[in-house]
Amino acid sequence: MRVVVAAAVGLGSIAAALVASAEPPAGAASCSGCHPISARVTSPVPRLNGHDRAAIVRAMQEFRSGQRAGTVMDRIAKGFTDDEIQAIAAWYASQK
Amino acid sequence: MRIHRRAFLRVGVAAAASALAPRPARGQGATPRVVVVGGGFAGASCARALRQADPRVVVTLVEPNTTFTACPFSNAVIAGLRELPAQQFTYDRVAADGITIARTTATAVDAQARSVTLADGARLPYDRLVLAPGIDIRWGALTGYDEAAAAQLPHAWKAGEQTLLLRRQLEAMADGGLVVIVAPANPFRCPPGPYERASLVAHYLKTKKPKSKLIILDAKDTFSKQRLFQQAWTELYPGLLEWVPLSKGGQVVSVDAATRTLVTDFGQHKPAVANVIPPQKAGRIAEVAGVADRTGWCPIDPVTFESKLQPGIHVIGDAAIAGAMPKSAFAANSQAKTCAAVVVRLLTGAAPSATKLINTCYSLVAPDYGISVAGVYQPSGGQLADVPGSGGVSPAEAPRATRAAEAVLAEAWFRTITTEVFG
């Protein structure tokens, strides 16, 4: 990415440099309101960064179908499609 | 750049490190500049998300206060369950992200020239401006309620000294006193807030001054999480807490601070403690910048959060008209991160893409009794609308263990979000 930045700046264009390589997919940016990113936070709500992709997908699908009891996640999961859930899970799984 | 350097507190090596190239004159566009006005949940989140999305963006946060005092959980401070320092956060970590903090007030915006004027007259040029000014009280909109009146009849709707004033008044009140909370018409900051406050004040009275009574005089007939609140009130505070809706004469039409009198169409109340939550509007800079409409709030594009009234200016948080999204800290944080991603795209000439946003709001009805509302939103019909079939409130029938669990989650949410925004 550094190389790309330098090259882009060299060409007098910031466009390539600024296209975020890891822009979160639809909805993902909101999750960290409750799911802590910082390891310093003590919370019963699980961290999603680096979490197993398949486990996130399964949890979301089960919250959505009502198979898994939730406090707020049952209500939130219903707002997301299968594709969105897959994208969110893949993105968080790739985050540190 | 005609920036008054003294106005800034430059902190951290990150800011210097990010300057890969010398800062260009405005218009060359090699180093995009974003100014964010307002350092609350919306503004501070957005400033940090911008830097995270691309460290080459030069971000200036305009915020006069050195300490942020959070409103969520400030009702617990009023009820003596929490101390104010637990609500307070500095901008040290925000600055350490390489964000320049201008510790001053923005007094004007020139949308054509793309510059913000600061209180000392300095001008701050921008490529994109994000306004996150929160709310201002609409002084005088409720007859008799001006800034002087707020010293007698606290609103406590901006956390800080007003929060402590209301708490002291409750502490000073004799057992058997009458407390009145005046709730405004929609829209206003934190829709469930007046009812959470009533609940926690009722808890305080029940445990400390049980002969007292609490009345909510409401300018509305319905309110957020109403069924859950009323169910809990019946269970926890029978005979202590009374809600008077608009249709039963609940609307307060004028107040007299000197005599602590609240006047409705049906009569008068002279409570020992009066908490007047008055009508509100977007923070002042929104009006000055020309992004507030006649309602006092700011119409925005639901994808970009760009003002519908002025190009190049985005509005997030409580000040924005965000459709189905409530004026909450969670929503402000969610909007801020979405807006930051959009702004970075726009700076590159890339097309913004629609996303989904989430809100979750917890309210405490008692220290160990929490309820919540959650929602998922997407742009639809020119507004942010609920995703059909999603969202809603806590179940009406639930064991106390569920309510206790939500109270724990409420506190965890506060720790998590304040760490993300300020930690």
HADDOCK unambig.tbl for C-alpha pairs under 7 A between the chains (distance, minus, plus):
assign (segid A and resid 12 and name CA) (segid B and resid 30 and name CA) 6.85 0.50 0.50
assign (segid A and resid 13 and name CA) (segid B and resid 30 and name CA) 6.85 0.50 0.50
assign (segid A and resid 14 and name CA) (segid B and resid 30 and name CA) 6.17 0.50 0.50
assign (segid A and resid 14 and name CA) (segid B and resid 348 and name CA) 6.35 0.50 0.50
assign (segid A and resid 15 and name CA) (segid B and resid 348 and name CA) 4.28 0.50 0.50
assign (segid A and resid 15 and name CA) (segid B and resid 349 and name CA) 6.79 0.50 0.50
assign (segid A and resid 18 and name CA) (segid B and resid 54 and name CA) 6.18 0.50 0.50
assign (segid A and resid 18 and name CA) (segid B and resid 344 and name CA) 6.74 0.50 0.50
assign (segid A and resid 18 and name CA) (segid B and resid 348 and name CA) 6.17 0.50 0.50
assign (segid A and resid 19 and name CA) (segid B and resid 345 and name CA) 6.63 0.50 0.50
assign (segid A and resid 20 and name CA) (segid B and resid 53 and name CA) 6.10 0.50 0.50
assign (segid A and resid 20 and name CA) (segid B and resid 54 and name CA) 6.79 0.50 0.50
assign (segid A and resid 26 and name CA) (segid B and resid 355 and name CA) 4.41 0.50 0.50
assign (segid A and resid 26 and name CA) (segid B and resid 356 and name CA) 5.22 0.50 0.50
assign (segid A and resid 27 and name CA) (segid B and resid 355 and name CA) 6.13 0.50 0.50
assign (segid A and resid 27 and name CA) (segid B and resid 356 and name CA) 4.49 0.50 0.50
assign (segid A and resid 27 and name CA) (segid B and resid 357 and name CA) 5.36 0.50 0.50
assign (segid A and resid 29 and name CA) (segid B and resid 334 and name CA) 6.80 0.50 0.50
assign (segid A and resid 29 and name CA) (segid B and resid 337 and name CA) 6.29 0.50 0.50
assign (segid A and resid 29 and name CA) (segid B and resid 338 and name CA) 7.00 0.50 0.50
assign (segid A and resid 30 and name CA) (segid B and resid 334 and name CA) 4.93 0.50 0.50
assign (segid A and resid 30 and name CA) (segid B and resid 357 and name CA) 6.11 0.50 0.50
assign (segid A and resid 30 and name CA) (segid B and resid 358 and name CA) 5.72 0.50 0.50
assign (segid A and resid 33 and name CA) (segid B and resid 330 and name CA) 6.38 0.50 0.50
assign (segid A and resid 33 and name CA) (segid B and resid 416 and name CA) 6.63 0.50 0.50
assign (segid A and resid 33 and name CA) (segid B and resid 417 and name CA) 5.18 0.50 0.50
assign (segid A and resid 34 and name CA) (segid B and resid 413 and name CA) 5.17 0.50 0.50
assign (segid A and resid 34 and name CA) (segid B and resid 416 and name CA) 6.02 0.50 0.50
assign (segid A and resid 34 and name CA) (segid B and resid 417 and name CA) 6.68 0.50 0.50
assign (segid A and resid 36 and name CA) (segid B and resid 416 and name CA) 5.38 0.50 0.50
assign (segid A and resid 41 and name CA) (segid B and resid 415 and name CA) 6.70 0.50 0.50
assign (segid A and resid 41 and name CA) (segid B and resid 416 and name CA) 6.13 0.50 0.50
assign (segid A and resid 43 and name CA) (segid B and resid 412 and name CA) 5.22 0.50 0.50
assign (segid A and resid 72 and name CA) (segid B and resid 374 and name CA) 6.48 0.50 0.50
assign (segid A and resid 75 and name CA) (segid B and resid 374 and name CA) 6.65 0.50 0.50
assign (segid A and resid 75 and name CA) (segid B and resid 390 and name CA) 5.55 0.50 0.50
assign (segid A and resid 75 and name CA) (segid B and resid 391 and name CA) 4.52 0.50 0.50
assign (segid A and resid 75 and name CA) (segid B and resid 392 and name CA) 6.27 0.50 0.50
assign (segid A and resid 76 and name CA) (segid B and resid 374 and name CA) 6.64 0.50 0.50
assign (segid A and resid 76 and name CA) (segid B and resid 375 and name CA) 6.27 0.50 0.50
assign (segid A and resid 76 and name CA) (segid B and resid 376 and name CA) 6.19 0.50 0.50
assign (segid A and resid 76 and name CA) (segid B and resid 390 and name CA) 6.05 0.50 0.50
assign (segid A and resid 76 and name CA) (segid B and resid 391 and name CA) 5.60 0.50 0.50
assign (segid A and resid 78 and name CA) (segid B and resid 389 and name CA) 6.37 0.50 0.50
assign (segid A and resid 78 and name CA) (segid B and resid 390 and name CA) 4.71 0.50 0.50
assign (segid A and resid 79 and name CA) (segid B and resid 376 and name CA) 5.59 0.50 0.50
assign (segid A and resid 79 and name CA) (segid B and resid 387 and name CA) 5.60 0.50 0.50
assign (segid A and resid 79 and name CA) (segid B and resid 389 and name CA) 6.84 0.50 0.50
assign (segid A and resid 79 and name CA) (segid B and resid 390 and name CA) 4.69 0.50 0.50
